[in-house]
């Protein structure tokens, strides 16, 4: 992971094994529960504490990369719609 915006969580998240398709658990150092991965909505990943039910938002995609991908995706999709869905 890169460009994480919560420094206190960065080292713990980067220490977790990266396994695609599985739920990731971030273990807390105390009895305050654990951070459970809930979902990703680019450029952020959302974690919820199993005990306190509080949420943490972690930026997992750099802002520049996200903006460039969004612009390119929007351009490609709008061009594709224009070419393939012309009224005849």
Buried (B, 14 or more C-beta within 10 A) or exposed (E): EEBBEEEEBBEBBEEBEEEEEEEBEBEBEEEEBEBBBEEEEEBBBBBBBEEEEEEBEBBBBEEEEBEEEEEEEEEEEEEEEEEEEEEE
